[in-house]
Structure formats: structure tokens, C-alpha cells
Amino acid sequence: MKKLHFIVIIASVFMLQACVHKIVTVPAKIAYKTTKGVVKGTVAVGKAIIPGDSDDDENDDKKSKK
């Protein structure tokens, strides 16, 4: 009977370990994806606002050569 209790305790420890792993990693993944989206949006806004981008210089050179 003691052997059965030991097996049940060991099995429940492994099951709870998987739950704790899920509880810890899911919020971390959500925070990572949210932060990644915010950074991409900030970079896009920065590129749109800041004048004198290198792509503009290349386009001006092509126009002046024609």
C-alpha cells in the first residue's frame, strides 16, 4: 500500500511540474510578442518621421543623373 502512495505522489509531482512550467512560460511568451510588436511600430513611426533617410538620397542621385 505504501508503494502505491509513493507512485501516486511521484506522478502528481511530475504533473504539477508541467502545470507550473505552463503558468510561467505563457505570460513570458505573451509579453515577448507584445514588446516585439511595440518595437516594430516604434521603428516604423521613427522611419516615417525622421527626414533624410538613406533611401531618399539614393533616389535623388538617380533623378539628377537622368
Secondary structure by P-SEA (a helix, b strand, c coil): caaaaaaaaaaaaaaaaaaaaaaacaaaaaaaaaaaaaaaaaaaaaaacccccaaaaaaaaaaaac
